[in-house]
């Protein structure tokens, strides 16, 4: 399972800093100033996301968000503390998981505009939407970013991905995809493990996931995705402004993922 999580985190999550490092290639001054900090932030973010996924798996397996009554969760939390994950962040994550179990959380997407046509979609899960939006706007103060209520989401293709352990062959998976209403299926490999990735309409995500489970596929990840229809390139100054926006947005505990239109 650790290999699975490492692979999925590294190559299937939409917006890790490792992806951004490629975007900043060619800007030597920028790299000289920010390289060390971004590299450290990247490692920290990947590690913390990895630990949160392990906590989620432990909660799903034990059905309890209280580590006192969930041994696996308690063990993951101990590893998180040793990795210097803030105690407040751990508590906030567990509170959100408990609220989600009670259907008290809301999932939504908000748009953030930046310099020269830059657009970020911020996906968040919270039990207090008003407080989250206030906190987000506060974080964006003194940056070149601001929340908007435009139709920027229309500039992205909204789709969904479901990643499962490979079962059988691709031909059978394609037949299953047709029968359950998925749009496509691809085969890929990570860390010597083979997987299928089913693509579907976001409105059908939960339905397709359940139908795959009915066909005895082991679902590892099911998530929505936003793919920009047009990408942009920015100069060094704007890239620095975007990095500041991104860093502040990702510092919010309720932020699940971010997507953007940057090349």
Sine and cosine of phi, psi and omega as CSV:
sin_phi,cos_phi,sin_psi,cos_psi,sin_omega,cos_omega
0.00,0.00,-0.58,0.81,0.02,-1.00
-0.88,0.47,-0.67,0.74,0.04,-1.00
-0.88,0.48,-0.67,0.74,0.01,-1.00
-0.86,0.51,-0.75,0.66,-0.04,-1.00
-0.90,0.44,-0.67,0.74,0.01,-1.00
-0.87,0.49,-0.70,0.71,-0.02,-1.00
-0.91,0.42,-0.71,0.70,-0.03,-1.00
-0.91,0.41,-0.64,0.77,0.01,-1.00
-0.91,0.42,-0.65,0.76,-0.11,-0.99
-0.96,0.28,-0.64,0.77,-0.17,-0.99
-0.89,-0.45,-0.21,0.98,-0.10,-0.99
-0.92,-0.39,-0.28,0.96,0.08,-1.00
-0.97,0.26,0.60,-0.80,-0.23,-0.97
-0.94,0.35,-0.64,0.77,-0.24,-0.97
-0.64,-0.77,0.95,0.32,0.16,-0.99
-1.00,-0.07,0.38,-0.93,-0.08,-1.00
-0.89,0.45,-0.44,0.90,0.01,-1.00
-0.86,0.52,-0.55,0.84,0.06,-1.00
-0.93,0.37,-0.64,0.77,-0.02,-1.00
-0.92,0.39,-0.52,0.85,-0.02,-1.00
-0.84,0.54,-0.58,0.81,0.04,-1.00
-0.92,0.40,-0.58,0.81,-0.05,-1.00
-0.92,0.39,-0.47,0.88,-0.05,-1.00
-1.00,-0.03,0.02,1.00,0.00,-1.00
-0.87,0.50,0.64,-0.77,0.02,-1.00
0.99,-0.11,-0.22,0.98,0.02,-1.00
-0.98,-0.21,0.99,0.15,-0.17,-0.98
-0.87,0.49,-0.67,0.75,-0.02,-1.00
-0.89,0.46,-0.70,0.71,0.03,-1.00
-0.86,0.51,-0.71,0.70,-0.03,-1.00
-0.89,0.45,-0.65,0.76,0.00,-1.00
-0.89,0.46,-0.62,0.79,-0.04,-1.00
-0.97,0.23,-0.66,0.75,-0.20,-0.98
-0.96,-0.28,-0.15,0.99,-0.17,-0.98
-0.82,0.57,-0.79,0.62,-0.07,-1.00
-0.90,0.44,-0.72,0.70,-0.03,-1.00
-0.89,0.45,-0.70,0.71,-0.02,-1.00
-0.91,0.42,-0.63,0.78,-0.01,-1.00
-0.90,0.44,-0.68,0.74,0.03,-1.00
-0.92,0.39,-0.67,0.74,0.04,-1.00
-0.89,0.46,-0.61,0.79,0.01,-1.00
-0.88,0.47,-0.76,0.64,-0.01,-1.00
-0.88,0.48,-0.66,0.75,-0.02,-1.00
-0.90,0.43,-0.70,0.71,-0.02,-1.00
-0.91,0.42,-0.70,0.71,0.01,-1.00
-0.88,0.48,-0.70,0.72,0.00,-1.00
-0.89,0.46,-0.73,0.68,-0.03,-1.00
-0.91,0.41,-0.64,0.77,0.06,-1.00
-0.89,0.45,-0.64,0.76,0.03,-1.00
-0.87,0.50,-0.72,0.69,-0.01,-1.00
-0.91,0.42,-0.62,0.79,0.02,-1.00
-0.91,0.41,-0.61,0.79,0.05,-1.00
-0.92,0.40,-0.63,0.77,0.05,-1.00
-0.90,0.44,-0.62,0.79,0.06,-1.00
-0.90,0.44,-0.67,0.74,0.01,-1.00
-0.87,0.50,-0.70,0.71,0.01,-1.00
-0.89,0.45,-0.67,0.75,0.01,-1.00
-0.90,0.44,-0.63,0.78,0.02,-1.00
-0.93,0.36,-0.67,0.74,0.02,-1.00
-0.90,0.44,-0.62,0.78,-0.01,-1.00
-0.95,0.32,-0.66,0.75,-0.04,-1.00
-1.00,-0.04,-0.31,0.95,0.01,-1.00
0.96,0.29,0.19,0.98,-0.09,-1.00
-0.70,-0.71,0.70,-0.71,0.03,-1.00
-1.00,-0.08,-0.04,1.00,0.03,-1.00
-1.00,0.01,0.92,-0.39,-0.05,-1.00
-0.89,0.46,-0.38,0.93,0.02,-1.00
-0.91,0.42,-0.43,0.90,-0.01,-1.00
-0.91,-0.41,0.23,0.97,-0.02,-1.00
-0.64,-0.77,0.99,-0.13,-0.11,-0.99
-0.86,0.50,-0.72,0.69,-0.03,-1.00
-0.89,0.47,-0.65,0.76,0.02,-1.00
-0.90,0.43,-0.67,0.74,0.02,-1.00
-0.87,0.50,-0.64,0.77,0.00,-1.00
-0.92,0.39,-0.64,0.77,0.03,-1.00
-0.91,0.41,-0.65,0.76,0.00,-1.00
-0.89,0.46,-0.63,0.78,0.05,-1.00
-0.89,0.46,-0.65,0.76,0.05,-1.00
-0.91,0.42,-0.61,0.79,0.01,-1.00
-0.90,0.44,-0.66,0.75,0.01,-1.00
-0.91,0.42,-0.65,0.76,0.03,-1.00
-0.91,0.41,-0.43,0.90,0.03,-1.00
-1.00,0.04,0.15,0.99,0.04,-1.00
0.92,0.39,0.46,0.89,0.15,-0.99
-0.95,0.31,0.81,-0.59,-0.07,-1.00
-0.83,0.56,0.68,-0.74,0.02,-1.00
-0.85,0.52,-0.61,0.79,0.01,-1.00
-0.89,0.47,-0.60,0.80,0.02,-1.00
-0.93,0.37,-0.64,0.77,0.03,-1.00
-0.90,0.44,-0.72,0.69,0.00,-1.00
-0.89,0.46,-0.69,0.73,0.01,-1.00
-0.88,0.48,-0.65,0.76,0.01,-1.00
-0.91,0.42,-0.70,0.71,0.00,-1.00
-0.91,0.42,-0.60,0.80,0.04,-1.00
-0.90,0.43,-0.66,0.75,0.02,-1.00
-0.92,0.39,-0.62,0.78,0.03,-1.00
-0.90,0.43,-0.63,0.78,0.04,-1.00
-0.92,0.40,-0.68,0.73,0.02,-1.00
-0.90,0.43,-0.59,0.81,0.02,-1.00
-0.91,0.41,-0.62,0.79,0.05,-1.00
-0.87,0.50,-0.56,0.83,-0.03,-1.00
-1.00,-0.06,0.19,0.98,0.00,-1.00
0.84,0.54,0.60,0.80,0.01,-1.00
-0.97,-0.25,0.08,1.00,0.01,-1.00
-0.97,-0.22,0.38,-0.92,0.07,-1.00
-0.85,-0.53,0.67,-0.74,0.06,-1.00
-0.94,-0.34,0.76,-0.65,-0.04,-1.00
-0.45,-0.89,0.10,-0.99,0.02,-1.00
-0.77,-0.64,0.74,-0.68,0.07,-1.00
-0.83,-0.56,0.54,-0.84,-0.04,-1.00
-1.00,-0.10,0.62,-0.78,0.10,-1.00
-0.80,-0.60,0.81,-0.58,0.04,-1.00
-0.99,-0.13,0.64,-0.77,0.04,-1.00
-0.82,-0.57,-0.33,-0.95,-0.07,-1.00
-0.95,0.32,0.60,-0.80,0.17,-0.99
0.77,0.64,0.76,0.65,0.11,-0.99
1.00,0.05,0.12,0.99,0.01,-1.00
-0.95,0.30,0.73,-0.68,0.01,-1.00
-0.77,-0.64,0.75,-0.66,0.08,-1.00
-0.85,-0.52,0.72,-0.70,0.15,-0.99
-0.97,-0.23,0.84,-0.54,-0.04,-1.00
-0.97,-0.26,0.91,-0.41,0.05,-1.00
-1.00,-0.08,0.77,-0.64,-0.06,-1.00
-0.66,-0.75,0.43,-0.91,0.06,-1.00
-0.79,-0.61,0.86,-0.52,-0.08,-1.00
-0.50,-0.86,0.40,-0.92,0.12,-0.99
-0.97,-0.23,0.11,0.99,0.02,-1.00
-0.55,-0.83,0.98,0.20,-0.10,-1.00
-0.85,0.53,-0.67,0.75,-0.04,-1.00
-0.89,0.46,-0.68,0.73,0.01,-1.00
-0.91,0.42,-0.65,0.76,-0.01,-1.00
-0.88,0.48,-0.71,0.70,-0.02,-1.00
-0.91,0.43,-0.61,0.79,0.06,-1.00
-0.89,0.45,-0.69,0.73,0.00,-1.00
-0.91,0.41,-0.65,0.76,0.01,-1.00
-0.89,0.45,-0.73,0.69,0.02,-1.00
-0.89,0.46,-0.58,0.82,0.04,-1.00
-0.91,0.42,-0.66,0.75,0.01,-1.00
-0.90,0.43,-0.52,0.85,-0.07,-1.00
-0.99,0.10,-0.14,0.99,0.05,-1.00
-0.87,0.49,0.60,-0.80,-0.01,-1.00
0.91,0.42,0.34,0.94,0.17,-0.98
-0.87,-0.49,0.05,-1.00,0.05,-1.00
-1.00,-0.05,0.29,0.96,0.00,-1.00
-0.94,-0.35,0.51,-0.86,0.08,-1.00
-0.46,-0.89,0.53,-0.85,0.03,-1.00
-0.96,0.29,0.54,-0.84,-0.01,-1.00
-0.70,-0.72,0.29,-0.96,0.07,-1.00
-0.89,-0.46,0.61,0.79,-0.02,-1.00
-1.00,0.05,-0.17,-0.99,0.00,-1.00
-0.97,-0.23,0.63,0.78,-0.05,-1.00
-0.88,0.48,-0.47,0.88,0.00,-1.00
-0.87,0.50,-0.42,0.91,0.02,-1.00
-0.93,0.37,-0.23,0.97,0.02,-1.00
-1.00,0.05,0.03,1.00,0.03,-1.00
-0.85,-0.52,0.55,-0.83,0.12,-0.99
-1.00,0.05,0.86,-0.50,-0.04,-1.00
-1.00,-0.05,0.88,-0.47,-0.01,-1.00
-0.65,-0.76,-0.06,-1.00,0.02,-1.00
-0.64,-0.77,0.54,-0.84,0.03,-1.00
-0.82,-0.57,0.67,-0.74,0.10,-0.99
-0.81,-0.59,0.88,-0.47,-0.02,-1.00
-0.97,-0.23,0.78,-0.63,-0.03,-1.00
-0.77,-0.64,0.36,-0.93,0.16,-0.99
-0.92,0.39,0.62,-0.79,-0.02,-1.00
-0.89,0.45,0.72,-0.69,0.06,-1.00
-0.69,-0.73,0.85,-0.53,-0.04,-1.00
0.96,0.27,-0.57,-0.82,-0.02,-1.00
-0.87,-0.49,0.14,-0.99,-0.07,-1.00
-0.90,0.43,-0.58,0.81,0.00,-1.00
-0.87,0.49,-0.68,0.73,0.02,-1.00
-0.92,0.38,-0.63,0.78,0.03,-1.00
-0.89,0.45,-0.61,0.79,0.04,-1.00
-0.91,0.41,-0.63,0.77,0.05,-1.00
-0.91,0.42,-0.66,0.75,0.05,-1.00
-0.90,0.45,-0.65,0.76,0.01,-1.00
-0.86,0.51,-0.69,0.72,0.02,-1.00
-0.89,0.45,-0.70,0.71,-0.08,-1.00
-0.92,0.39,-0.51,0.86,-0.05,-1.00
-0.99,-0.14,-0.07,1.00,0.06,-1.00
1.00,-0.05,0.27,0.96,0.09,-1.00
-0.97,0.24,0.39,-0.92,-0.06,-1.00
-1.00,0.04,-0.49,0.87,-0.07,-1.00
-0.25,-0.97,0.26,-0.96,0.10,-1.00
-0.55,-0.83,0.67,-0.75,0.02,-1.00
-0.79,-0.62,0.41,-0.91,0.04,-1.00
-0.94,-0.34,0.68,-0.74,0.06,-1.00
-0.50,-0.87,0.21,-0.98,-0.05,-1.00
-0.78,-0.63,0.66,-0.75,0.10,-1.00
-0.66,-0.75,0.76,-0.65,0.04,-1.00
0.76,0.65,0.70,0.72,0.03,-1.00
0.92,0.40,0.22,0.98,0.07,-1.00
-0.94,-0.34,0.62,-0.78,-0.05,-1.00
-0.97,-0.25,0.63,-0.78,-0.05,-1.00
-0.67,-0.75,0.32,-0.95,0.21,-0.98
-0.91,-0.41,0.60,-0.80,0.11,-0.99
-0.87,-0.49,0.92,-0.39,0.04,-1.00
-1.00,-0.04,0.67,-0.74,0.05,-1.00
-0.92,-0.38,0.63,-0.78,-0.05,-1.00
-0.42,-0.91,0.18,-0.98,0.11,-0.99
-0.89,0.46,0.74,-0.68,-0.01,-1.00
-0.82,0.58,-0.52,0.85,0.00,-1.00
-0.92,0.39,-0.35,0.94,-0.04,-1.00
-0.97,-0.23,0.13,0.99,-0.13,-0.99
-0.82,0.58,-0.81,0.59,-0.04,-1.00
-0.91,0.42,-0.63,0.78,0.01,-1.00
-0.89,0.45,-0.75,0.67,-0.02,-1.00
-0.90,0.43,-0.63,0.77,0.03,-1.00
-0.87,0.50,-0.71,0.70,0.01,-1.00
-0.91,0.42,-0.63,0.78,0.01,-1.00
-0.92,0.39,-0.57,0.82,0.07,-1.00
-0.92,0.40,-0.65,0.76,0.05,-1.00
-0.89,0.45,-0.61,0.79,0.04,-1.00
-0.88,0.48,-0.48,0.87,0.02,-1.00
-1.00,-0.05,0.27,0.96,0.11,-0.99
0.92,0.39,0.52,0.85,0.19,-0.98
-1.00,0.08,0.63,-0.78,0.02,-1.00
-1.00,-0.05,0.96,-0.27,-0.07,-1.00
-0.99,0.17,0.81,-0.58,0.01,-1.00
-0.98,-0.19,-0.57,0.82,-0.09,-1.00
-0.44,-0.90,0.72,-0.70,0.07,-1.00
-0.69,-0.72,0.90,-0.44,-0.09,-1.00
-0.49,-0.87,0.42,-0.91,0.10,-1.00
-0.99,0.13,0.33,-0.94,-0.06,-1.00
-0.60,-0.80,0.57,-0.82,0.08,-1.00
-0.83,-0.56,0.89,-0.46,-0.04,-1.00
-0.93,-0.36,0.85,-0.53,-0.03,-1.00
-0.90,0.43,0.69,-0.73,0.03,-1.00
-0.98,0.20,-0.45,0.89,0.06,-1.00
-0.69,-0.72,0.72,-0.70,0.02,-1.00
-0.95,-0.31,0.42,-0.91,-0.04,-1.00
-0.84,-0.54,0.34,-0.94,0.12,-0.99
-0.88,-0.47,0.62,-0.78,-0.04,-1.00
-0.85,-0.53,0.39,-0.92,0.05,-1.00
-0.99,0.17,0.06,-1.00,-0.10,-1.00
-0.86,0.51,-0.68,0.73,-0.01,-1.00
-0.90,0.44,-0.69,0.73,0.01,-1.00
-0.93,0.36,-0.58,0.81,0.05,-1.00
-0.89,0.46,-0.61,0.79,0.03,-1.00
-0.91,0.41,-0.65,0.76,0.03,-1.00
-0.91,0.42,-0.65,0.76,0.02,-1.00
-0.90,0.43,-0.66,0.75,0.02,-1.00
-0.88,0.48,-0.62,0.79,0.03,-1.00
-0.92,0.40,-0.67,0.74,0.04,-1.00
-0.87,0.49,-0.76,0.66,-0.04,-1.00
-0.87,0.50,-0.71,0.71,-0.04,-1.00
-0.88,0.48,-0.66,0.75,-0.02,-1.00
-0.95,0.32,-0.62,0.79,0.03,-1.00
-0.91,0.42,-0.70,0.71,-0.05,-1.00
-0.95,0.31,-0.20,0.98,0.05,-1.00
-0.97,0.23,-0.21,0.98,0.00,-1.00
-0.99,0.14,0.78,-0.63,-0.09,-1.00
-0.89,0.45,-0.53,0.85,-0.09,-1.00
-0.99,0.15,-0.12,0.99,0.01,-1.00
-0.97,0.25,0.80,-0.60,-0.04,-1.00
-1.00,-0.06,-0.77,0.64,0.02,-1.00
-0.44,-0.90,0.34,-0.94,0.17,-0.99
-0.76,-0.65,0.53,-0.85,0.04,-1.00
-0.78,-0.63,0.49,-0.87,0.05,-1.00
-0.51,-0.86,0.00,-1.00,-0.05,-1.00
-0.94,-0.35,0.44,0.90,-0.02,-1.00
-1.00,0.07,0.67,-0.74,-0.02,-1.00
-0.91,0.41,0.00,0.00,0.00,0.00
